[in-house]
Structures are given as C-alpha cells and as structure tokens.
Amino acid sequence: MLIHPWDAARDDAEWQQWLSVHDFGQLAVNGPVGEPPFVQPLHFAYDPSRGEALTHLARPNPLWGALEACPDVVLSVVDDYAYVPGPWQADPDVPSEHGTPTSLYAAVQLRCRAHVVDDPDEKAVLLNHQVGHFQPEGGTARVAADEVPFGRQLPGIRGLRLEVTGVRAKFKYAGKRTVQVQDRIADGLAERDGPGDAAAREHLLRRRA
C-alpha cells in the first residue's frame, strides 16, 4: 500500500482509535507455491495493550494448513471510503472538468505472526474476550470447556492470536489539496450524503484541524 506523507497516520493513537471501532477485516494468508493467497473475512478484537488481535475460525476452514506452513500474515481493514468526482478536486485556475476523480478512505494493515489456539480453556478465554468486545452489554452465556451451552462446540473451532509485528496506516482525505478544494470536497460530501460520505467528511475536517 502506497502511503504519501500527507496520508500517513499522525501517530499510533490515530490508527489505534480508528481500529477500536473498525473490527471487521480480511486476513491474508500465503497460499501454496504458485497459488494465490487465502483471504478470509472475519471479525476480530484488537488489544493495543498487548499488541494483538484475537479471532477464531471453524476447524474445517481450508486456510489452516497454509497458516501453519507460513504464520506471517496480514490483517487488512478498510472503511470510511467515498468516491470524489473530478470537478470537486479541480484547482481554481483550471476548468472543472480537468479535476481528477479519486477515492477517500482509511486503511490499516497489521502484519502479524499467527499463533493457533487449540487448548479448550485458552479457546474459552479467547472467545469470552471477543464476545465482551462486541457485546459489552452481556446477554450471552460465558464459554467454559466441558460446560453447557458452548463447551461441546469448542472442538469445532480453532482460536487465533495475531501478534502484531508491523503496522501500515493510511488516511487518504485530500491532505495535499488546498483549503479551497478541501472545502469544496467537504461541501460536496455533505450535500450528497451517501453511504460513507459523513465519515469521510469527518476525517477530512479532523485531519486538517
């Protein structure tokens, strides 16, 4: 992923805060030689204090063999995206039709070392942590090995602890454009008010403050 200086995260807090509320991504695992990578959509819970993301997958998932052969993986998360029509980006001294269309988006790529969790008690801890992240209000029984209602389902899944070894974070929100062009983009997003427009506009205004 290309990251220009004006699109880079300002500090770790920026991407960590964003990741705390964007917890669905795609896990890319190297495939066998000559084959494309496995790409698995999944929910995860990122823990900045431990520098790891926790998740789980069904035991029949075909990526396990590839994961064990090469545990270095990438967890990719992209959201808050919006399409920007060319006229919105045109400089004041050129015709509007000469403006270049572009995309706005936030993206975080976590390079990780994957650790498979098969111990029933450790899987229960992992699952309870995930449920606590996504469902802090409760309402679901805790997982415990050999106990109802979920203990009998533990053999059907494998836990995954993704130890973060590197981070690439990008916030592409017209950072190199003039204030006049940024204002035009922000106004256009507000008027269009399509899916993702409000979030993209918020990032654009936040990052130039």
TAGITA-V833224 format. One record per residue. N is the residue number from 0. PSI is psi in radians with two decimals (* if undefined). D_LAST is the distance of its C-alpha to the last C-alpha in whole Angstrom. Layout:
N:PSI:D_LAST / N:PSI:D_LAST
This chain:
0:2.14:25 / 1:2.28:24 / 2:1.86:20 / 3:2.71:19 / 4:-0.65:17 / 5:-0.17:13 / 6:-0.13:14 / 7:2.63:15 / 8:2.45:14 / 9:-0.55:12 / 10:3.06:15 / 11:-0.58:18 / 12:-0.59:16 / 13:-0.89:14 / 14:-0.55:17 / 15:-0.71:19 / 16:-0.75:17 / 17:-0.74:17 / 18:-0.44:21 / 19:-0.36:22 / 20:0.14:22 / 21:1.56:23 / 22:0.57:26 / 23:2.19:28 / 24:-2.83:29 / 25:2.27:31 / 26:2.10:33 / 27:2.16:35 / 28:2.31:38 / 29:2.30:40 / 30:3.11:43 / 31:2.81:47 / 32:2.27:47 / 33:-0.04:47 / 34:2.68:45 / 35:2.90:42 / 36:2.74:40 / 37:2.41:40 / 38:1.99:37 / 39:2.00:37 / 40:2.45:34 / 41:2.71:34 / 42:2.62:32 / 43:2.83:31 / 44:2.02:30 / 45:2.31:27 / 46:1.75:28 / 47:-0.48:26 / 48:-0.51:28 / 49:-0.14:31 / 50:0.80:29 / 51:2.75:31 / 52:2.42:31 / 53:2.41:34 / 54:-3.12:35 / 55:2.75:39 / 56:2.80:41 / 57:2.52:45 / 58:-0.58:47 / 59:-0.04:49 / 60:2.31:45 / 61:-0.16:46 / 62:-0.16:43 / 63:-0.75:45 / 64:-0.76:47 / 65:-0.64:45 / 66:-0.71:42 / 67:-0.53:45 / 68:-0.59:46 / 69:1.68:43 / 70:0.00:40 / 71:2.05:37 / 72:3.01:35 / 73:2.25:31 / 74:2.03:30 / 75:2.29:27 / 76:2.23:25 / 77:2.34:23 / 78:-3.02:21 / 79:0.78:18 / 80:2.70:20 / 81:2.55:20 / 82:2.36:22 / 83:2.00:21 / 84:2.64:24 / 85:-0.83:24 / 86:-0.50:24 / 87:-0.48:20 / 88:-0.01:20 / 89:2.36:22 / 90:2.71:21 / 91:-0.45:22 / 92:0.23:25 / 93:2.74:27 / 94:2.57:28 / 95:-0.56:26 / 96:-0.10:29 / 97:-0.05:28 / 98:2.58:24 / 99:2.11:24 / 100:2.64:24 / 101:3.13:22 / 102:2.52:21 / 103:2.46:17 / 104:2.82:18 / 105:2.44:17 / 106:2.38:20 / 107:2.24:22 / 108:2.08:25 / 109:2.02:27 / 110:2.26:30 / 111:2.73:32 / 112:2.08:36 / 113:2.36:38 / 114:2.07:40 / 115:2.37:43 / 116:1.98:43 / 117:-0.31:47 / 118:2.24:48 / 119:-0.75:49 / 120:-0.69:47 / 121:-0.63:44 / 122:-0.69:44 / 123:-0.75:44 / 124:-0.77:41 / 125:-0.82:39 / 126:-0.71:39 / 127:-0.62:39 / 128:-0.77:36 / 129:-0.82:34 / 130:-0.67:36 / 131:-0.59:34 / 132:-0.83:31 / 133:-0.38:31 / 134:1.09:33 / 135:-0.35:33 / 136:-0.12:35 / 137:-2.73:38 / 138:-0.12:41 / 139:2.38:42 / 140:2.56:45 / 141:2.63:44 / 142:2.33:45 / 143:2.39:48 / 144:2.36:50 / 145:0.34:54 / 146:2.57:53 / 147:2.66:52 / 148:-0.14:50 / 149:-0.18:48 / 150:-0.66:50 / 151:-0.27:53 / 152:-0.21:50 / 153:-0.68:48 / 154:-0.34:51 / 155:-0.06:49 / 156:2.87:46 / 157:2.40:44 / 158:2.81:41 / 159:2.09:39 / 160:2.06:37 / 161:1.80:34 / 162:2.03:33 / 163:2.16:30 / 164:-0.17:31 / 165:2.66:28 / 166:2.35:24 / 167:2.09:23 / 168:2.40:19 / 169:2.34:17 / 170:1.61:14 / 171:1.63:15 / 172:1.05:13 / 173:0.61:13 / 174:-0.45:11 / 175:-0.02:14 / 176:2.75:14 / 177:2.82:13 / 178:-0.65:11 / 179:-0.77:14 / 180:-0.72:15 / 181:-0.72:12 / 182:-0.72:13 / 183:-0.73:16 / 184:-0.80:16 / 185:-0.74:14 / 186:-0.71:16 / 187:-0.70:19 / 188:-0.73:18 / 189:-0.71:18 / 190:-0.73:21 / 191:-0.80:23 / 192:0.77:22 / 193:-3.12:24 / 194:2.22:24 / 195:-0.25:21 / 196:-0.75:19 / 197:-0.75:17 / 198:-0.73:16 / 199:-0.75:15 / 200:-0.71:13 / 201:-0.75:11 / 202:-0.76:10 / 203:-0.83:9 / 204:-0.64:6 / 205:-0.74:5 / 206:-0.27:6 / 207:-0.06:4 / 208:*:0
